[in-house]
Structures are given as C-alpha cells and as structure tokens.
Amino acid sequence: MSGPYKGALFSVSSYDVDDDMFPLAYNLFSSENYEDWLWFLEKLKMVIGDREVIIISNRHQGIIRSVSEIFGSENHAHCYRHIKENFSSFLTKLNTKERKGKENALQMLDFIAYARLDCDYEVAMDTLRTFNHDLAKWVEENNSQHWPISKFKKMHWDKMTIEHKNGLVKWNGCIGPKTEEKIALNIGNGENYITYLHLGSSMKVSNGKTFLEEDLMERTCTCKAWQMSGIPCDHTCATIRQMGFDVSDYVDDWYKYNLQEKIYSGSMHTLVMHDMPMIDEDGTVCDALGHTYPFLNPPTTKQPLGKPRKRRIKSQFMSKKWFIALIVISMGIIVRHVTIHC
C-alpha cells in the first residue's frame, strides 16, 4: 500500500459460474510475509472446510510455504504470467540471439506450458533444449510440476476479469454467455470431425490428424481439455452432436445458472461505523465507551527490504487495458472457488 499509512492489503476471491472473478474477503497486514499469509490461509480454510481448492499464485516464499502447510503443495499451481516474466528476465541475462531469438524462446515456453499431453510436453522441451540447453535447464529447475498443464494434474483457471450480479440478465439459458461462446467455438472446430463407436459409452474421433477417445459417461477426452475445464472440447462436441444430444447438458454444474444465482444471492457488508472513535477539535480521541486518548497512532508496519519502489513495474506481457485491471490482483493468488490476492 502506498500513501501515508503503509502495509499490505490481502483479499480472497473466487471464479463464478461464468468465469468472472467474485470477491469474498479482505484484510490489512503490516507486510507480505509468511506469518501473515499463514494466518490468512488458516482463516480461509475455516471458511471452505474440507472442499478441495486449487490455488494459483506467484512464487512468493511466504505464499509457497503457507499454502503447502494449509492446503498441500499438490494443490498449488504457480501463475504462468509470473513464470514467463522470470523466464524473460533470464533470457535477457543470456542475451539469446537478440530480439527474434527471445520471441522464439518465449513461444517455445508457451508450447511447454499449454501442452496438455505428456508427449507434447516432451516434444516442446526437446525443441527448447535444442535451441538452448540452459533455457531447458531453467524450466526443469523452476518447479515444472506446478505450472505446465500436462504436469499439474488438477484443474486450474487463469481468467482475470470482474463482472457483477447484473450479468445474470444477459443469460439466455442454463449457462452463461462466455460459456456459450466457448461451446459455439468448439462445435464449429469439430464440425467436420468423424466419430466412430468404440466400446460401451466410448467413441473415437478423428480430427484428420489423429484419433482421440471420448467417454460421455466418464466425461473424459484423451486431449484432457474437457477434464481440465469442465466444458466439452471440440472432439467431445462432435461426439455429443453425433449422438443427437445437447452439448450444454455435458457442461459441469458449476457453470449453470442455479449456482450463479446462489453465488450472488448475498453481498459483502460494509464496515460498521456506529461505534467508531470520534476526534474532538483539540485532537483528542474518544471511543464508543467514553474513554479518551491524547492521540491515535497509525498501525505499526514493517519496512520491506531494499529501496522503496515509487512506481509499479509494468508487465511486458500486458496491454494498458489489462495492466489497469490487474493492478489490484497481480500480486495475489488465485483459487478455484476461492481466490486470494495481495
């Protein structure tokens, strides 16, 4: 926090049914450190109980350590945007084949991060290793089990937008507009796929390059996109439509209207002001019980290490529009059903 009173603002949010961010709670701390993150996450655990959540965050050591203790390191995914920033900084130090070489290396990292299958991940890693062995070694040494899709076995999301309850009026059916757009795109992509009955409830789909196996009962596709997002992929859409079914019936329940309505049925309460301390003309502070104090001191804060930064460092991978939207959330951690920021 900047201004006359320093400190750190922590907040917790979640993704709603239509993949927009929904704020849940916030608190003020003296600084961002392990002890405060641990306390904050302990309170979060009390709220969500035994529900399993996936936390996505930057790699602040206080977050990594406290998430591991409260939720388990296997449920902690590292934010790819921050990974890419770190990788880019390492590239600059190596001075890898100037600008074009840097762009190629960053694209190779994208292939590594977004590969859904282990075989595709290995191909992308071999390509990067051939390009520069040191870059491949950096990927292997930077917690690769916590950020590439193929290595992090649980579901996680990366949307960073905020909408409001009024968005419900735009819904035309049981699923939200953004989900409808994704389904329409997947249906279009799979329009010319050929499907074959395989075994039981499973089907084989040919996209012209390879065969993929779908199981509508188990809700799985060998491309893993359906399992990762909860929305039928293009191969699954082709199968569902071939069977004469409605694709929206195969969207996971957390994308449905009824859950969205429940999410926005409540609201975040403002701070109670009726018993706040009053300040007299002479500066004397009087609390609700009539006790007086000669002055009111600001909260004690800890000075971060290093020279104070006057301006936020803008991400090289962010447009001006997104930079403004992410100022409040880019230092935080994101969770499915629950999201935390600092």
C-alpha positions in Angstrom: 0.0 0.0 0.0 1.2 3.5 -0.8 0.2 6.7 0.9 0.8 7.9 4.5 -0.1 4.5 6.0 1.9 1.6 4.7 1.1 -2.1 4.8 -0.3 -4.8 2.6 -3.9 -5.5 1.5 -4.8 -9.2 1.2 -8.0 -10.2 -0.5 -9.7 -13.5 -1.4 -11.8 -14.1 -4.5 -13.3 -16.9 -6.5 -14.4 -17.6 -10.0 -18.1 -17.5 -10.5 -20.2 -19.7 -12.8 -19.4 -17.6 -16.0 -15.6 -17.4 -15.2 -15.7 -13.9 -13.8 -14.0 -13.1 -10.5 -16.0 -12.8 -7.3 -14.6 -11.1 -4.2 -15.0 -12.9 -0.9 -12.9 -11.3 1.8 -10.0 -8.9 2.6 -7.7 -7.9 5.4 -4.9 -5.5 6.1 -1.4 -6.6 7.3 1.8 -4.9 8.2 3.6 -6.5 5.2 3.6 -9.6 3.0 5.3 -12.3 4.9 4.9 -16.0 5.9 3.3 -15.4 9.3 0.5 -13.2 7.8 -0.1 -15.5 4.9 -0.3 -18.4 7.2 -2.9 -16.7 9.4 -4.9 -15.5 6.4 -5.0 -19.0 4.8 -5.9 -20.6 8.2 -9.0 -18.4 8.3 -9.7 -19.2 4.7 -9.5 -23.0 5.5 -12.1 -22.5 8.3 -14.5 -20.9 5.7 -14.2 -23.5 3.0 -13.9 -26.5 5.2 -12.9 -29.8 3.6 -13.6 -28.6 0.0 -10.6 -29.1 -2.3 -9.4 -25.9 -3.9 -6.6 -25.2 -6.3 -4.6 -22.1 -5.5 -2.7 -20.2 -8.3 -0.2 -17.6 -7.1 3.2 -16.0 -7.7 6.2 -17.7 -6.1 6.5 -15.5 -3.0 8.2 -17.8 -0.4 5.6 -16.8 2.2 2.8 -18.0 0.0 4.5 -21.2 -1.1 5.3 -22.2 2.5 1.9 -21.4 3.9 -0.1 -22.9 1.1 1.9 -26.1 1.4 1.1 -26.3 5.2 -2.6 -25.5 4.9 -3.8 -26.9 1.5 -0.9 -29.1 0.4 1.7 -28.3 -2.2 -0.1 -30.7 -4.7 -2.9 -28.1 -4.8 -0.7 -25.2 -5.5 -0.2 -24.1 -9.1 2.2 -21.3 -10.0 0.9 -18.4 -12.1 2.2 -18.8 -15.6 2.4 -15.0 -16.2 4.9 -14.7 -13.4 6.8 -17.7 -14.6 7.0 -16.1 -18.1 8.3 -12.8 -16.6 11.0 -14.7 -14.7 11.9 -16.7 -17.8 12.1 -13.5 -19.9 14.5 -11.9 -17.3 16.7 -15.0 -17.5 16.6 -14.7 -21.3 17.8 -11.1 -21.1 20.8 -12.1 -19.0 21.7 -14.8 -21.5 21.3 -12.3 -24.4 19.8 -15.2 -26.5 20.1 -14.3 -30.2 18.7 -10.8 -29.7 15.1 -9.9 -30.1 13.9 -12.6 -32.6 15.6 -15.3 -30.6 13.9 -14.1 -27.4 10.5 -14.1 -29.1 11.1 -17.7 -30.3 12.2 -18.8 -26.9 9.1 -17.3 -25.3 6.9 -19.0 -27.8 8.6 -22.3 -27.0 7.8 -21.7 -23.3 4.1 -21.2 -24.3 4.1 -24.6 -26.0 5.6 -26.2 -22.9 3.1 -24.5 -20.6 0.0 -25.2 -22.6 0.8 -28.7 -23.8 -2.0 -31.0 -22.3 -0.4 -34.3 -23.1 3.0 -35.6 -21.7 4.2 -36.5 -25.2 3.5 -32.9 -26.4 5.3 -31.6 -23.4 8.4 -33.7 -24.2 8.4 -32.6 -27.8 8.2 -28.9 -26.7 11.0 -29.5 -24.2 13.2 -31.2 -26.8 12.7 -28.2 -29.1 13.7 -25.7 -26.4 16.7 -27.9 -25.4 17.9 -27.9 -29.0 17.5 -24.2 -29.1 19.3 -23.5 -25.9 20.3 -26.1 -23.2 20.4 -23.5 -20.4 16.8 -22.5 -21.1 15.6 -26.1 -20.9 17.6 -26.5 -17.6 15.9 -23.3 -16.2 12.4 -24.9 -16.9 13.4 -28.1 -15.2 14.7 -26.4 -12.2 11.8 -24.0 -11.7 9.1 -26.2 -10.2 7.8 -27.6 -13.6 5.4 -29.8 -11.7 3.4 -26.7 -10.6 2.7 -24.8 -13.8 2.7 -26.7 -17.2 -0.8 -28.1 -17.8 0.5 -31.6 -18.5 2.4 -31.8 -15.3 -0.1 -30.2 -12.9 -2.7 -32.9 -12.8 -5.5 -31.0 -11.2 -7.9 -28.4 -12.7 -6.9 -24.7 -12.6 -8.1 -21.5 -14.3 -6.4 -18.2 -15.4 -9.2 -15.7 -16.1 -8.7 -12.1 -14.6 -11.9 -10.2 -15.2 -14.6 -8.9 -12.9 -18.4 -8.7 -13.6 -21.4 -8.1 -11.4 -24.7 -9.6 -10.4 -26.4 -7.7 -13.2 -24.7 -10.0 -15.7 -27.4 -12.7 -15.0 -29.9 -10.8 -17.0 -27.8 -11.5 -20.1 -28.2 -15.2 -19.7 -30.3 -16.9 -22.4 -30.3 -20.4 -21.0 -28.8 -22.6 -18.2 -25.2 -21.5 -19.0 -23.6 -18.1 -19.2 -22.7 -16.0 -22.3 -18.9 -16.7 -22.0 -19.5 -20.5 -21.7 -21.9 -20.4 -24.7 -19.2 -18.7 -26.7 -16.7 -21.4 -25.9 -19.1 -24.1 -26.7 -20.1 -22.5 -30.0 -16.4 -22.2 -30.9 -15.7 -25.9 -30.0 -18.8 -27.0 -32.0 -17.5 -25.1 -35.0 -14.0 -26.5 -34.7 -15.4 -30.1 -34.5 -18.0 -29.7 -37.3 -16.0 -31.9 -39.8 -14.7 -34.4 -37.3 -15.6 -38.1 -37.9 -16.8 -40.1 -35.0 -16.8 -43.9 -34.6 -18.4 -46.1 -31.9 -15.7 -47.8 -29.9 -16.5 -49.6 -26.7 -19.6 -49.2 -24.4 -20.1 -45.4 -23.9 -16.8 -44.5 -25.5 -16.3 -43.1 -29.0 -13.3 -42.5 -31.2 -13.0 -39.1 -33.0 -10.8 -38.3 -36.0 -9.8 -34.7 -36.5 -7.9 -35.6 -39.7 -4.5 -35.9 -37.9 -5.1 -38.3 -35.1 -7.7 -40.3 -33.2 -9.0 -39.3 -29.8 -11.2 -41.3 -27.4 -14.3 -39.9 -25.8 -16.3 -41.3 -22.9 -19.5 -39.5 -22.3 -20.3 -41.4 -19.1 -17.0 -40.7 -17.5 -16.8 -37.2 -19.1 -13.3 -37.7 -20.4 -11.4 -37.0 -23.6 -7.8 -38.1 -24.3 -6.9 -34.5 -25.1 -7.7 -33.7 -21.4 -9.3 -30.4 -22.2 -12.8 -31.5 -21.0 -11.4 -32.7 -17.7 -9.3 -29.6 -17.2 -12.1 -27.0 -17.9 -15.4 -28.8 -17.3 -16.6 -27.6 -20.8 -16.8 -30.2 -23.6 -13.8 -29.8 -26.0 -14.2 -29.8 -29.8 -13.8 -33.6 -30.0 -16.4 -34.1 -27.4 -18.8 -31.7 -29.0 -18.5 -33.6 -32.2 -19.4 -36.9 -30.4 -22.3 -35.4 -28.4 -23.9 -33.9 -31.6 -23.3 -37.1 -33.5 -25.3 -38.9 -30.7 -28.1 -36.3 -31.0 -27.6 -34.9 -27.5 -27.4 -31.3 -26.2 -23.8 -30.1 -25.6 -24.9 -27.9 -22.7 -26.1 -30.9 -20.8 -22.5 -32.1 -20.6 -21.2 -28.8 -19.1 -20.2 -29.2 -15.4 -22.7 -28.0 -12.9 -20.6 -25.1 -11.6 -21.2 -23.3 -14.9 -25.0 -23.5 -14.5 -27.5 -20.6 -13.8 -28.7 -22.0 -10.4 -25.2 -21.9 -8.9 -24.6 -18.4 -10.3 -27.8 -17.2 -8.6 -26.7 -18.6 -5.3 -23.3 -17.0 -5.6 -24.8 -13.6 -6.0 -27.6 -14.0 -3.5 -25.6 -12.4 -0.7 -23.3 -9.3 -0.6 -20.2 -8.1 1.1 -21.1 -6.0 4.1 -19.5 -2.6 4.7 -17.7 -1.8 7.9 -19.9 -0.9 10.8 -19.4 2.8 11.6 -21.8 3.5 14.5 -19.2 2.8 17.3 -16.1 4.3 15.6 -13.8 6.6 17.6 -14.6 10.3 17.4 -11.9 13.0 17.2 -12.5 16.3 19.0 -11.4 19.7 17.8 -8.3 19.6 20.0 -7.3 16.2 18.5 -8.4 14.1 21.5 -9.8 10.7 20.5 -12.9 9.3 22.3 -14.1 5.7 21.8 -17.6 4.3 22.0 -17.2 3.6 25.7 -16.3 7.1 26.6 -12.6 6.5 27.0 -10.3 9.3 25.8 -6.8 9.2 24.3 -4.5 12.1 23.6 -3.9 10.9 20.0 -4.4 8.0 17.7 -1.3 6.3 16.3 -1.3 4.7 12.8 -0.8 0.9 12.7 2.7 -0.4 13.0 4.1 -1.6 9.7 7.3 -3.3 8.6 9.6 -1.6 6.1 10.2 -4.0 3.1 13.8 -4.9 2.3 15.6 -2.8 -0.3 15.0 0.6 -1.7 11.3 1.6 -1.8 9.7 1.5 -5.3 8.0 4.7 -6.3 6.2 3.2 -9.4 4.8 -0.2 -10.1 6.9 -2.1 -12.8 4.6 -2.8 -15.7 4.5 -6.3 -17.1 5.9 -6.7 -20.6 3.2 -9.2 -21.4 0.3 -6.9 -20.5 -1.6 -4.3 -22.6 -2.5 -1.0 -21.0 -6.1 -2.2 -20.6 -5.2 -5.3 -18.7 -2.5 -3.5 -16.7 -5.1 -1.2 -15.2 -7.4 -4.2 -14.5 -4.7 -6.2 -12.8 -3.1 -3.6 -10.6 -5.2 -4.9 -7.7 -4.7 -8.6 -8.3 -1.4 -9.4 -10.0 0.5 -9.9 -6.7 -2.1 -12.3 -5.3 -3.1 -15.9 -5.5 -6.0 -17.4 -7.4 -8.1 -20.3 -6.3 -10.9 -22.3 -8.0 -13.9 -21.5 -5.8 -11.6 -19.3 -3.8 -9.1 -16.7 -4.9 -6.6 -14.7 -2.9 -4.7 -11.5 -3.7 -2.1 -9.2 -2.0 
